[in-house]
Amino acid sequence: MVVVESSRASTADARHAAAEFVSSACPGVDADAVVLVVSELVANAARHTAGWWRLRLGARNDALIIDVEDRSEVPPAIRPTSDLTGGGGLGLIMVQRLSDELEVLPRPGGKTVRARFPLYAKAPA
């Protein structure tokens, strides 16, 4: 498991930690997709909350789990793709499309936004 916290690291540090973790612990996972997802989730936490965030990357069972905790209890808003007027929201659509699962886990004093990637490539249909 890798833990990166905003009090000691930047968004760029989170991206680098994600790339290193995937290459060493999850070689079957698309590292570029993971780095994009980490970048979006951490940037959202920094931009839309009090600024504090914690990234946790771990491999559990058959999935790479990306957790980004923050101190806001407000869930992230996903905009309809037809609304291109600005103001954000499209990054979460990208996160949904790149990852197998995206969920928001409320907790006292904040929330965790979790994305999952399969550890192994899916067999062709």
N, CA, C and O atoms as a Tinker XYZ file with bonds, in Angstrom:
   500  protein
     1  N      0.849000   -1.185000    0.000000    73     2
     2  CA     0.000000    0.000000    0.000000    64     1     3
     3  C      0.886000    1.237000    0.000000    63     2     4     5
     4  O      1.962000    1.259000    0.597000    81     3
     5  N      0.400000    2.265000   -0.689000    73     3     6
     6  CA     1.076000    3.556000   -0.741000    64     5     7
     7  C      0.104000    4.599000   -0.209000    63     6     8     9
     8  O     -1.075000    4.599000   -0.563000    81     7
     9  N      0.609000    5.491000    0.648000    73     7    10
    10  CA    -0.199000    6.586000    1.180000    64     9    11
    11  C      0.536000    7.887000    0.904000    63    10    12    13
    12  O      1.718000    8.026000    1.219000    81    11
    13  N     -0.177000    8.841000    0.310000    73    11    14
    14  CA     0.367000   10.168000    0.024000    64    13    15
    15  C     -0.620000   11.170000    0.602000    63    14    16    17
    16  O     -1.819000   11.087000    0.338000    81    15
    17  N     -0.120000   12.119000    1.392000    73    15    18
    18  CA    -0.991000   13.101000    2.030000    64    17    19
    19  C     -0.592000   14.509000    1.626000    63    18    20    21
    20  O      0.589000   14.807000    1.454000    81    19
    21  N     -1.591000   15.371000    1.476000    73    19    22
    22  CA    -1.357000   16.726000    0.976000    64    21    23
    23  C     -0.436000   17.547000    1.865000    63    22    24    25
    24  O      0.229000   18.458000    1.372000    81    23
    25  N     -0.376000   17.255000    3.156000    73    23    26
    26  CA     0.495000   18.031000    4.038000    64    25    27
    27  C      1.971000   17.803000    3.734000    63    26    28    29
    28  O      2.821000   18.601000    4.131000    81    27
    29  N      2.276000   16.720000    3.034000    73    27    30
    30  CA     3.672000   16.408000    2.707000    64    29    31
    31  C      3.917000   16.249000    1.217000    63    30    32    33
    32  O      5.042000   15.957000    0.810000    81    31
    33  N      2.896000   16.432000    0.393000    73    31    34
    34  CA     3.064000   16.131000   -1.031000    64    33    35
    35  C      2.137000   16.997000   -1.882000    63    34    36    37
    36  O      1.176000   17.589000   -1.391000    81    35
    37  N      2.458000   17.047000   -3.165000    73    35    38
    38  CA     1.654000   17.789000   -4.137000    64    37    39
    39  C      0.870000   16.807000   -5.007000    63    38    40    41
    40  O      1.024000   15.590000   -4.895000    81    39
    41  N      0.035000   17.360000   -5.867000    73    39    42
    42  CA    -0.684000   16.532000   -6.831000    64    41    43
    43  C      0.294000   15.788000   -7.729000    63    42    44    45
    44  O      0.073000   14.624000   -8.065000    81    43
    45  N      1.377000   16.461000   -8.119000    73    43    46
    46  CA     2.401000   15.807000   -8.949000    64    45    47
    47  C      3.033000   14.635000   -8.205000    63    46    48    49
    48  O      3.291000   13.592000   -8.805000    81    47
    49  N      3.287000   14.793000   -6.900000    73    47    50
    50  CA     3.835000   13.692000   -6.103000    64    49    51
    51  C      2.864000   12.510000   -6.078000    63    50    52    53
    52  O      3.286000   11.355000   -6.132000    81    51
    53  N      1.574000   12.800000   -5.998000    73    51    54
    54  CA     0.567000   11.730000   -6.011000    64    53    55
    55  C      0.603000   10.974000   -7.330000    63    54    56    57
    56  O      0.521000    9.745000   -7.348000    81    55
    57  N      0.726000   11.708000   -8.439000    73    55    58
    58  CA     0.807000   11.051000   -9.757000    64    57    59
    59  C      2.048000   10.158000   -9.840000    63    58    60    61
    60  O      1.970000    9.023000  -10.311000    81    59
    61  N      3.186000   10.672000   -9.382000    73    59    62
    62  CA     4.428000    9.877000   -9.429000    64    61    63
    63  C      4.318000    8.629000   -8.555000    63    62    64    65
    64  O      4.755000    7.548000   -8.949000    81    63
    65  N      3.735000    8.783000   -7.373000    73    63    66
    66  CA     3.561000    7.629000   -6.485000    64    65    67
    67  C      2.662000    6.582000   -7.131000    63    66    68    69
    68  O      2.919000    5.384000   -7.016000    81    67
    69  N      1.610000    7.029000   -7.809000    73    67    70
    70  CA     0.703000    6.096000   -8.489000    64    69    71
    71  C      1.425000    5.345000   -9.593000    63    70    72    73
    72  O      1.287000    4.127000   -9.708000    81    71
    73  N      2.193000    6.055000  -10.405000    73    71    74
    74  CA     2.925000    5.414000  -11.505000    64    73    75
    75  C      3.910000    4.386000  -10.971000    63    74    76    77
    76  O      4.018000    3.290000  -11.522000    81    75
    77  N      4.629000    4.724000   -9.905000    73    75    78
    78  CA     5.597000    3.790000   -9.318000    64    77    79
    79  C      4.898000    2.570000   -8.731000    63    78    80    81
    80  O      5.370000    1.445000   -8.896000    81    79
    81  N      3.774000    2.788000   -8.044000    73    79    82
    82  CA     3.056000    1.674000   -7.436000    64    81    83
    83  C      2.546000    0.703000   -8.493000    63    82    84    85
    84  O      2.693000   -0.511000   -8.351000    81    83
    85  N      1.952000    1.237000   -9.544000    73    83    86
    86  CA     1.419000    0.375000  -10.603000    64    85    87
    87  C      2.540000   -0.417000  -11.256000    63    86    88    89
    88  O      2.389000   -1.617000  -11.484000    81    87
    89  N      3.661000    0.228000  -11.562000    73    87    90
    90  CA     4.745000   -0.489000  -12.247000    64    89    91
    91  C      5.353000   -1.569000  -11.365000    63    90    92    93
    92  O      5.803000   -2.595000  -11.876000    81    91
    93  N      5.377000   -1.361000  -10.048000    73    91    94
    94  CA     6.000000   -2.359000   -9.181000    64    93    95
    95  C      5.022000   -3.408000   -8.657000    63    94    96    97
    96  O      5.394000   -4.573000   -8.516000    81    95
    97  N      3.784000   -3.021000   -8.366000    73    95    98
    98  CA     2.856000   -3.943000   -7.709000    64    97    99
    99  C      1.715000   -4.433000   -8.596000    63    98   100   101
   100  O      1.089000   -5.449000   -8.292000    81    99
   101  N      1.440000   -3.726000   -9.685000    73    99   102
   102  CA     0.276000   -4.060000  -10.520000    64   101   103
   103  C      0.621000   -3.953000  -11.999000    63   102   104   105
   104  O      0.012000   -3.154000  -12.710000    81   103
   105  N      1.579000   -4.734000  -12.481000    73   103   106
   106  CA     2.039000   -4.562000  -13.863000    64   105   107
   107  C      0.982000   -4.823000  -14.930000    63   106   108   109
   108  O      1.166000   -4.399000  -16.071000    81   107
   109  N     -0.104000   -5.493000  -14.610000    73   107   110
   110  CA    -1.152000   -5.753000  -15.593000    64   109   111
   111  C     -2.159000   -4.620000  -15.735000    63   110   112   113
   112  O     -3.074000   -4.699000  -16.554000    81   111
   113  N     -1.992000   -3.566000  -14.939000    73   111   114
   114  CA    -2.929000   -2.442000  -14.937000    64   113   115
   115  C     -2.386000   -1.329000  -15.833000    63   114   116   117
   116  O     -1.176000   -1.115000  -15.895000    81   115
   117  N     -3.269000   -0.632000  -16.517000    73   115   118
   118  CA    -2.899000    0.490000  -17.385000    64   117   119
   119  C     -2.435000    1.660000  -16.519000    63   118   120   121
   120  O     -3.255000    2.375000  -15.943000    81   119
   121  N     -1.120000    1.853000  -16.430000    73   119   122
   122  CA    -0.545000    2.885000  -15.567000    64   121   123
   123  C     -0.989000    4.281000  -15.980000    63   122   124   125
   124  O     -1.239000    5.127000  -15.121000    81   123
   125  N     -1.090000    4.533000  -17.273000    73   123   126
   126  CA    -1.518000    5.862000  -17.732000    64   125   127
   127  C     -2.932000    6.181000  -17.260000    63   126   128   129
   128  O     -3.208000    7.305000  -16.843000    81   127
   129  N     -3.822000    5.203000  -17.324000    73   127   130
   130  CA    -5.198000    5.413000  -16.869000    64   129   131
   131  C     -5.234000    5.668000  -15.364000    63   130   132   133
   132  O     -5.965000    6.540000  -14.895000    81   131
   133  N     -4.448000    4.908000  -14.614000    73   131   134
   134  CA    -4.405000    5.094000  -13.163000    64   133   135
   135  C     -3.891000    6.487000  -12.823000    63   134   136   137
   136  O     -4.455000    7.159000  -11.960000    81   135
   137  N     -2.834000    6.924000  -13.486000    73   135   138
   138  CA    -2.270000    8.252000  -13.217000    64   137   139
   139  C     -3.294000    9.347000  -13.536000    63   138   140   141
   140  O     -3.405000   10.318000  -12.788000    81   139
   141  N     -4.034000    9.206000  -14.624000    73   139   142
   142  CA    -5.079000   10.188000  -14.953000    64   141   143
   143  C     -6.166000   10.224000  -13.879000    63   142   144   145
   144  O     -6.613000   11.300000  -13.482000    81   143
   145  N     -6.582000    9.069000  -13.419000    73   143   146
   146  CA    -7.622000    8.997000  -12.393000    64   145   147
   147  C     -7.119000    9.608000  -11.088000    63   146   148   149
   148  O     -7.828000   10.394000  -10.460000    81   147
   149  N     -5.911000    9.255000  -10.679000    73   147   150
   150  CA    -5.337000    9.829000   -9.456000    64   149   151
   151  C     -5.246000   11.343000   -9.578000    63   150   152   153
   152  O     -5.611000   12.070000   -8.653000    81   151
   153  N     -4.763000   11.813000  -10.710000    73   151   154
   154  CA    -4.625000   13.253000  -10.923000    64   153   155
   155  C     -5.970000   13.962000  -10.785000    63   154   156   157
   156  O     -6.060000   14.993000  -10.119000    81   155
   157  N     -7.000000   13.426000  -11.398000    73   155   158
   158  CA    -8.330000   14.045000  -11.350000    64   157   159
   159  C     -8.908000   14.024000   -9.942000    63   158   160   161
   160  O     -9.421000   15.039000   -9.472000    81   159
   161  N     -8.834000   12.882000   -9.262000    73   159   162
   162  CA    -9.429000   12.780000   -7.929000    64   161   163
   163  C     -8.707000   13.653000   -6.913000    63   162   164   165
   164  O     -9.347000   14.300000   -6.085000    81   163
   165  N     -7.379000   13.676000   -6.970000    73   163   166
   166  CA    -6.608000   14.506000   -6.042000    64   165   167
   167  C     -6.832000   15.989000   -6.342000    63   166   168   169
   168  O     -7.002000   16.787000   -5.420000    81   167
   169  N     -6.833000   16.359000   -7.614000    73   167   170
   170  CA    -7.073000   17.762000   -7.980000    64   169   171
   171  C     -8.462000   18.204000   -7.522000    63   170   172   173
   172  O     -8.624000   19.324000   -7.037000    81   171
   173  N     -9.460000   17.339000   -7.672000    73   171   174
   174  CA   -10.809000   17.673000   -7.200000    64   173   175
   175  C    -10.823000   17.890000   -5.693000    63   174   176   177
   176  O    -11.429000   18.845000   -5.208000    81   175
   177  N    -10.160000   17.010000   -4.952000    73   175   178
   178  CA   -10.122000   17.149000   -3.497000    64   177   179
   179  C     -9.426000   18.446000   -3.094000    63   178   180   181
   180  O     -9.884000   19.135000   -2.182000    81   179
   181  N     -8.346000   18.780000   -3.753000    73   179   182
   182  CA    -7.619000   20.011000   -3.432000    64   181   183
   183  C     -8.437000   21.247000   -3.805000    63   182   184   185
   184  O     -8.436000   22.240000   -3.076000    81   183
   185  N     -9.122000   21.185000   -4.918000    73   183   186
   186  CA    -9.843000   22.355000   -5.448000    64   185   187
   187  C    -11.181000   22.596000   -4.751000    63   186   188   189
   188  O    -11.541000   23.744000   -4.489000    81   187
   189  N    -11.917000   21.533000   -4.449000    73   187   190
   190  CA   -13.299000   21.694000   -4.006000    64   189   191
   191  C    -13.518000   21.450000   -2.517000    63   190   192   193
   192  O    -14.659000   21.455000   -2.054000    81   191
   193  N    -12.453000   21.239000   -1.766000    73   191   194
   194  CA   -12.595000   21.014000   -0.326000    64   193   195
   195  C    -11.682000   21.999000    0.394000    63   194   196   197
   196  O    -11.225000   22.976000   -0.199000    81   195
   197  N    -11.422000   21.747000    1.643000    73   195   198
   198  CA   -10.561000   22.635000    2.428000    64   197   199
   199  C     -9.093000   22.514000    2.028000    63   198   200   201
   200  O     -8.233000   23.155000    2.632000    81   199
   201  N     -8.802000   21.711000    1.031000    73   199   202
   202  CA    -7.430000   21.584000    0.553000    64   201   203
   203  C     -6.719000   20.330000    1.023000    63   202   204   205
   204  O     -5.781000   19.879000    0.365000    81   203
   205  N     -7.141000   19.745000    2.159000    73   203   206
   206  CA    -6.485000   18.533000    2.652000    64   205   207
   207  C     -7.030000   17.321000    1.912000    63   206   208   209
   208  O     -8.231000   17.215000    1.668000    81   207
   209  N     -6.128000   16.406000    1.559000    73   207   210
   210  CA    -6.518000   15.140000    0.947000    64   209   211
   211  C     -5.506000   14.069000    1.325000    63   210   212   213
   212  O     -4.376000   14.369000    1.710000    81   211
   213  N     -5.931000   12.815000    1.207000    73   211   214
   214  CA    -5.038000   11.668000    1.414000    64   213   215
   215  C     -5.339000   10.650000    0.325000    63   214   216   217
   216  O     -6.487000   10.252000    0.130000    81   215
   217  N     -4.302000   10.239000   -0.377000    73   215   218
   218  CA    -4.396000    9.209000   -1.408000    64   217   219
   219  C     -3.899000    7.899000   -0.836000    63   218   220   221
   220  O     -2.837000    7.844000   -0.215000    81   219
   221  N     -4.666000    6.847000   -1.045000    73   219   222
   222  CA    -4.246000    5.482000   -0.689000    64   221   223
   223  C     -4.370000    4.624000   -1.938000    63   222   224   225
   224  O     -5.414000    4.592000   -2.591000    81   223
   225  N     -3.299000    3.939000   -2.253000    73   223   226
   226  CA    -3.286000    2.990000   -3.372000    64   225   227
   227  C     -2.990000    1.621000   -2.801000    63   226   228   229
   228  O     -2.048000    1.456000   -2.026000    81   227
   229  N     -3.782000    0.644000   -3.177000    73   227   230
   230  CA    -3.540000   -0.699000   -2.695000    64   229   231
   231  C     -4.103000   -1.741000   -3.639000    63   230   232   233
   232  O     -5.044000   -1.481000   -4.389000    81   231
   233  N     -3.515000   -2.919000   -3.590000    73   231   234
   234  CA    -4.006000   -4.049000   -4.379000    64   233   235
   235  C     -4.697000   -5.001000   -3.413000    63   234   236   237
   236  O     -4.084000   -5.505000   -2.472000    81   235
   237  N     -5.988000   -5.240000   -3.659000    73   235   238
   238  CA    -6.769000   -6.139000   -2.810000    64   237   239
   239  C     -7.486000   -7.147000   -3.688000    63   238   240   241
   240  O     -8.157000   -6.780000   -4.652000    81   239
   241  N     -7.343000   -8.396000   -3.353000    73   239   242
   242  CA    -7.974000   -9.477000   -4.111000    64   241   243
   243  C     -7.621000   -9.351000   -5.588000    63   242   244   245
   244  O     -6.478000   -9.605000   -5.969000    81   243
   245  N     -8.570000   -8.968000   -6.419000    73   243   246
   246  CA    -8.300000   -8.896000   -7.852000    64   245   247
   247  C     -8.401000   -7.471000   -8.385000    63   246   248   249
   248  O     -8.630000   -7.265000   -9.577000    81   247
   249  N     -8.227000   -6.469000   -7.485000    73   247   250
   250  CA    -8.400000   -5.079000   -7.922000    64   249   251
   251  C     -7.346000   -4.149000   -7.335000    63   250   252   253
   252  O     -6.864000   -4.343000   -6.219000    81   251
   253  N     -7.007000   -3.142000   -8.114000    73   251   254
   254  CA    -6.239000   -1.996000   -7.627000    64   253   255
   255  C     -7.273000   -1.004000   -7.108000    63   254   256   257
   256  O     -8.205000   -0.639000   -7.824000    81   255
   257  N     -7.106000   -0.572000   -5.866000    73   255   258
   258  CA    -8.043000    0.354000   -5.240000    64   257   259
   259  C     -7.355000    1.706000   -5.088000    63   258   260   261
   260  O     -6.254000    1.801000   -4.545000    81   259
   261  N     -8.020000    2.745000   -5.574000    73   259   262
   262  CA    -7.561000    4.122000   -5.409000    64   261   263
   263  C     -8.572000    4.805000   -4.502000    63   262   264   265
   264  O     -9.737000    4.950000   -4.872000    81   263
   265  N     -8.138000    5.226000   -3.315000    73   263   266
   266  CA    -8.993000    5.969000   -2.397000    64   265   267
   267  C     -8.429000    7.370000   -2.236000    63   266   268   269
   268  O     -7.240000    7.531000   -1.963000    81   267
   269  N     -9.262000    8.377000   -2.399000    73   267   270
   270  CA    -8.879000    9.754000   -2.104000    64   269   271
   271  C     -9.857000   10.268000   -1.054000    63   270   272   273
   272  O    -11.050000   10.427000   -1.311000    81   271
   273  N     -9.319000   10.523000    0.134000    73   271   274
   274  CA   -10.113000   11.042000    1.244000    64   273   275
   275  C     -9.987000   12.556000    1.272000    63   274   276   277
   276  O     -8.951000   13.110000    0.905000    81   275
   277  N    -11.060000   13.226000    1.714000    73   275   278
   278  CA   -10.985000   14.664000    1.946000    64   277   279
   279  C    -11.907000   15.017000    3.102000    63   278   280   281
   280  O    -12.577000   14.143000    3.652000    81   279
   281  N    -11.947000   16.295000    3.475000    73   279   282
   282  CA   -12.717000   16.732000    4.638000    64   281   283
   283  C    -14.039000   17.398000    4.275000    63   282   284   285
   284  O    -14.612000   18.122000    5.090000    81   283
   285  N    -14.518000   17.165000    3.086000    73   283   286
   286  CA   -15.819000   17.702000    2.684000    64   285   287
   287  C    -16.834000   16.567000    2.638000    63   286   288   289
   288  O    -16.565000   15.501000    2.086000    81   287
   289  N    -17.995000   16.809000    3.221000    73   287   290
   290  CA   -19.058000   15.807000    3.170000    64   289   291
   291  C    -19.912000   15.939000    1.912000    63   290   292   293
   292  O    -20.825000   15.143000    1.694000    81   291
   293  N    -19.619000   16.938000    1.088000    73   291   294
   294  CA   -20.382000   17.167000   -0.143000    64   293   295
   295  C    -19.887000   16.203000   -1.221000    63   294   296   297
   296  O    -18.699000   16.199000   -1.544000    81   295
   297  N    -20.781000   15.389000   -1.779000    73   295   298
   298  CA   -20.336000   14.454000   -2.828000    64   297   299
   299  C    -19.982000   15.205000   -4.109000    63   298   300   301
   300  O    -20.543000   16.265000   -4.384000    81   299
   301  N    -19.058000   14.661000   -4.889000    73   299   302
   302  CA   -18.714000   15.311000   -6.158000    64   301   303
   303  C    -19.894000   15.246000   -7.122000    63   302   304   305
   304  O    -20.675000   14.294000   -7.113000    81   303
   305  N    -20.002000   16.273000   -7.949000    73   303   306
   306  CA   -21.098000   16.337000   -8.921000    64   305   307
   307  C    -20.584000   15.967000  -10.298000    63   306   308   309
   308  O    -19.564000   16.482000  -10.756000    81   307
   309  N    -21.297000   15.073000  -10.947000    73   307   310
   310  CA   -20.959000   14.686000  -12.317000    64   309   311
   311  C    -21.933000   15.396000  -13.243000    63   310   312   313
   312  O    -23.147000   15.225000  -13.138000    81   311
   313  N    -21.387000   16.188000  -14.143000    73   311   314
   314  CA   -22.213000   16.947000  -15.087000    64   313   315
   315  C    -22.628000   16.083000  -16.255000    63   314   316   317
   316  O    -21.916000   15.149000  -16.625000    81   315
   317  N    -23.772000   16.385000  -16.839000    73   315   318
   318  CA   -24.118000   15.726000  -18.108000    64   317   319
   319  C    -23.102000   16.132000  -19.177000    63   318   320   321
   320  O    -22.652000   17.277000  -19.206000    81   319
   321  N    -22.748000   15.205000  -20.041000    73   319   322
   322  CA   -21.753000   15.521000  -21.079000    64   321   323
   323  C    -22.253000   16.576000  -22.047000    63   322   324   325
   324  O    -21.449000   17.192000  -22.748000    81   323
   325  N    -23.550000   16.799000  -22.105000    73   323   326
   326  CA   -24.071000   17.813000  -23.019000    64   325   327
   327  C    -23.875000   19.227000  -22.477000    63   326   328   329
   328  O    -24.032000   20.199000  -23.216000    81   327
   329  N    -23.532000   19.349000  -21.188000    73   327   330
   330  CA   -23.335000   20.659000  -20.576000    64   329   331
   331  C    -21.863000   21.038000  -20.665000    63   330   332   333
   332  O    -21.076000   20.702000  -19.779000    81   331
   333  N    -21.498000   21.722000  -21.713000    73   331   334
   334  CA   -20.100000   22.099000  -21.935000    64   333   335
   335  C    -19.882000   23.585000  -21.680000    63   334   336   337
   336  O    -19.088000   24.226000  -22.368000    81   335
   337  N    -20.586000   24.133000  -20.693000    73   335   338
   338  CA   -20.507000   25.564000  -20.419000    64   337   339
   339  C    -19.357000   25.936000  -19.503000    63   338   340   341
   340  O    -19.185000   27.113000  -19.187000    81   339
   341  N    -18.575000   24.980000  -19.073000    73   339   342
   342  CA   -17.468000   25.268000  -18.167000    64   341   343
   343  C    -17.867000   24.987000  -16.733000    63   342   344   345
   344  O    -19.026000   24.686000  -16.448000    81   343
   345  N    -16.907000   25.087000  -15.835000    73   343   346
   346  CA   -17.210000   24.898000  -14.429000    64   345   347
   347  C    -16.892000   23.525000  -13.894000    63   346   348   349
   348  O    -17.185000   23.249000  -12.730000    81   347
   349  N    -16.316000   22.665000  -14.675000    73   347   350
   350  CA   -15.887000   21.376000  -14.167000    64   349   351
   351  C    -16.955000   20.306000  -14.248000    63   350   352   353
   352  O    -18.039000   20.523000  -14.788000    81   351
   353  N    -16.625000   19.139000  -13.698000    73   351   354
   354  CA   -17.547000   18.018000  -13.684000    64   353   355
   355  C    -17.267000   16.961000  -14.725000    63   354   356   357
   356  O    -17.678000   15.812000  -14.563000    81   355
   357  N    -16.579000   17.324000  -15.787000    73   355   358
   358  CA   -16.317000   16.344000  -16.849000    64   357   359
   359  C    -15.206000   15.367000  -16.480000    63   358   360   361
   360  O    -15.157000   14.257000  -17.010000    81   359
   361  N    -14.319000   15.767000  -15.581000    73   359   362
   362  CA   -13.237000   14.872000  -15.169000    64   361   363
   363  C    -13.749000   13.606000  -14.515000    63   362   364   365
   364  O    -13.161000   12.538000  -14.684000    81   363
   365  N    -14.837000   13.711000  -13.770000    73   363   366
   366  CA   -15.397000   12.525000  -13.133000    64   365   367
   367  C    -15.989000   11.565000  -14.151000    63   366   368   369
   368  O    -16.005000   10.355000  -13.926000    81   367
   369  N    -16.472000   12.088000  -15.262000    73   367   370
   370  CA   -16.936000   11.212000  -16.339000    64   369   371
   371  C    -15.755000   10.412000  -16.878000    63   370   372   373
   372  O    -15.879000    9.217000  -17.145000    81   371
   373  N    -14.608000   11.075000  -17.039000    73   371   374
   374  CA   -13.397000   10.390000  -17.479000    64   373   375
   375  C    -13.012000    9.299000  -16.473000    63   374   376   377
   376  O    -12.661000    8.185000  -16.862000    81   375
   377  N    -13.081000    9.627000  -15.179000    73   375   378
   378  CA   -12.751000    8.645000  -14.138000    64   377   379
   379  C    -13.682000    7.445000  -14.241000    63   378   380   381
   380  O    -13.229000    6.304000  -14.146000    81   379
   381  N    -14.976000    7.683000  -14.434000    73   379   382
   382  CA   -15.931000    6.578000  -14.582000    64   381   383
   383  C    -15.591000    5.696000  -15.773000    63   382   384   385
   384  O    -15.685000    4.471000  -15.690000    81   383
   385  N    -15.201000    6.306000  -16.863000    73   383   386
   386  CA   -14.923000    5.535000  -18.080000    64   385   387
   387  C    -13.609000    4.768000  -18.003000    63   386   388   389
   388  O    -13.497000    3.675000  -18.557000    81   387
   389  N    -12.618000    5.328000  -17.323000    73   387   390
   390  CA   -11.316000    4.665000  -17.244000    64   389   391
   391  C    -11.293000    3.550000  -16.210000    63   390   392   393
   392  O    -10.614000    2.541000  -16.406000    81   391
   393  N    -12.016000    3.714000  -15.126000    73   391   394
   394  CA   -11.992000    2.726000  -14.051000    64   393   395
   395  C    -13.163000    1.756000  -14.197000    63   394   396   397
   396  O    -14.122000    2.018000  -14.923000    81   395
   397  N    -13.062000    0.637000  -13.493000    73   395   398
   398  CA   -14.161000   -0.333000  -13.498000    64   397   399
   399  C    -15.318000    0.126000  -12.628000    63   398   400   401
   400  O    -16.475000   -0.206000  -12.886000    81   399
   401  N    -14.996000    0.891000  -11.598000    73   399   402
   402  CA   -16.026000    1.311000  -10.653000    64   401   403
   403  C    -15.598000    2.613000  -10.000000    63   402   404   405
   404  O    -14.420000    2.808000   -9.702000    81   403
   405  N    -16.552000    3.498000   -9.780000    73   403   406
   406  CA   -16.331000    4.747000   -9.056000    64   405   407
   407  C    -17.427000    4.854000   -8.015000    63   406   408   409
   408  O    -18.609000    4.737000   -8.339000    81   407
   409  N    -17.042000    5.075000   -6.767000    73   407   410
   410  CA   -18.044000    5.223000   -5.721000    64   409   411
   411  C    -17.604000    6.282000   -4.717000    63   410   412   413
   412  O    -16.415000    6.552000   -4.552000    81   411
   413  N    -18.585000    6.869000   -4.057000    73   411   414
   414  CA   -18.337000    7.858000   -3.016000    64   413   415
   415  C    -18.786000    7.248000   -1.697000    63   414   416   417
   416  O    -19.930000    6.818000   -1.555000    81   415
   417  N    -17.871000    7.218000   -0.737000    73   415   418
   418  CA   -18.140000    6.617000    0.567000    64   417   419
   419  C    -18.163000    7.728000    1.617000    63   418   420   421
   420  O    -17.104000    8.219000    2.008000    81   419
   421  N    -19.351000    8.135000    2.083000    73   419   422
   422  CA   -19.418000    9.174000    3.108000    64   421   423
   423  C    -18.827000    8.658000    4.416000    63   422   424   425
   424  O    -18.916000    7.470000    4.728000    81   423
   425  N    -18.230000    9.560000    5.167000    73   423   426
   426  CA   -17.724000    9.224000    6.493000    64   425   427
   427  C    -17.846000   10.468000    7.358000    63   426   428   429
   428  O    -17.956000   11.569000    6.819000    81   427
   429  N    -17.832000   10.336000    8.663000    73   427   430
   430  CA   -17.926000   11.524000    9.517000    64   429   431
   431  C    -16.778000   12.495000    9.213000    63   430   432   433
   432  O    -15.607000   12.116000    9.241000    81   431
   433  N    -17.126000   13.727000    8.930000    73   431   434
   434  CA   -16.108000   14.745000    8.678000    64   433   435
   435  C    -15.539000   14.741000    7.279000    63   434   436   437
   436  O    -14.547000   15.422000    7.019000    81   435
   437  N    -16.143000   13.988000    6.363000    73   435   438
   438  CA   -15.620000   13.985000    4.997000    64   437   439
   439  C    -16.159000   12.840000    4.166000    63   438   440   441
   440  O    -17.255000   12.329000    4.397000    81   439
   441  N    -15.358000   12.455000    3.196000    73   439   442
   442  CA   -15.755000   11.362000    2.300000    64   441   443
   443  C    -14.502000   10.730000    1.710000    63   442   444   445
   444  O    -13.406000   11.286000    1.782000    81   443
   445  N    -14.696000    9.559000    1.127000    73   443   446
   446  CA   -13.665000    8.893000    0.344000    64   445   447
   447  C    -14.240000    8.649000   -1.040000    63   446   448   449
   448  O    -15.333000    8.101000   -1.182000    81   447
   449  N    -13.499000    9.057000   -2.056000    73   447   450
   450  CA   -13.878000    8.750000   -3.433000    64   449   451
   451  C    -12.989000    7.588000   -3.857000    63   450   452   453
   452  O    -11.763000    7.682000   -3.806000    81   451
   453  N    -13.616000    6.496000   -4.274000    73   451   454
   454  CA   -12.886000    5.259000   -4.584000    64   453   455
   455  C    -13.074000    4.876000   -6.046000    63   454   456   457
   456  O    -14.186000    4.879000   -6.574000    81   455
   457  N    -11.958000    4.547000   -6.678000    73   455   458
   458  CA   -11.978000    3.997000   -8.038000    64   457   459
   459  C    -11.282000    2.646000   -8.001000    63   458   460   461
   460  O    -10.321000    2.454000   -7.255000    81   459
   461  N    -11.768000    1.714000   -8.806000    73   459   462
   462  CA   -11.193000    0.361000   -8.871000    64   461   463
   463  C    -10.773000    0.046000  -10.300000    63   462   464   465
   464  O    -11.433000    0.427000  -11.267000    81   463
   465  N     -9.662000   -0.659000  -10.399000    73   463   466
   466  CA    -9.173000   -1.182000  -11.676000    64   465   467
   467  C     -8.931000   -2.669000  -11.497000    63   466   468   469
   468  O     -8.409000   -3.075000  -10.458000    81   467
   469  N     -9.291000   -3.498000  -12.470000    73   467   470
   470  CA    -8.974000   -4.928000  -12.359000    64   469   471
   471  C     -7.463000   -5.125000  -12.427000    63   470   472   473
   472  O     -6.772000   -4.446000  -13.186000    81   471
   473  N     -6.958000   -6.064000  -11.625000    73   471   474
   474  CA    -5.515000   -6.337000  -11.641000    64   473   475
   475  C     -5.087000   -7.080000  -12.888000    63   474   476   477
   476  O     -3.925000   -7.022000  -13.288000    81   475
   477  N     -6.025000   -7.776000  -13.499000    73   475   478
   478  CA    -5.675000   -8.590000  -14.652000    64   477   479
   479  C     -6.531000   -8.181000  -15.840000    63   478   480   481
   480  O     -7.698000   -7.821000  -15.685000    81   479
   481  N     -5.953000   -8.237000  -16.998000    73   479   482
   482  CA    -6.690000   -7.875000  -18.221000    64   481   483
   483  C     -7.863000   -8.827000  -18.403000    63   482   484   485
   484  O     -7.753000  -10.023000  -18.133000    81   483
   485  N     -8.972000   -8.291000  -18.858000    73   483   486
   486  CA   -10.149000   -9.115000  -19.121000    64   485   487
   487  C     -9.947000   -9.904000  -20.404000    63   486   488   489
   488  O     -9.337000   -9.423000  -21.359000    81   487
   489  N    -10.467000  -11.113000  -20.407000    73   487   490
   490  CA   -10.379000  -11.949000  -21.610000    64   489   491
   491  C    -11.262000  -11.351000  -22.698000    63   490   492   493
   492  O    -12.339000  -10.836000  -22.400000    81   491
   493  N    -10.825000  -11.411000  -23.954000    73   491   494
   494  CA   -11.661000  -10.889000  -25.042000    64   493   495
   495  C    -12.978000  -11.649000  -25.133000    63   494   496   497
   496  O    -13.033000  -12.851000  -24.875000    81   495
   497  N    -14.028000  -10.940000  -25.499000    73   495   498
   498  CA   -15.365000  -11.559000  -25.581000    64   497   499
   499  C    -15.511000  -12.372000  -26.843000    63   498   500
   500  O    -16.566000  -12.962000  -27.079000    81   499
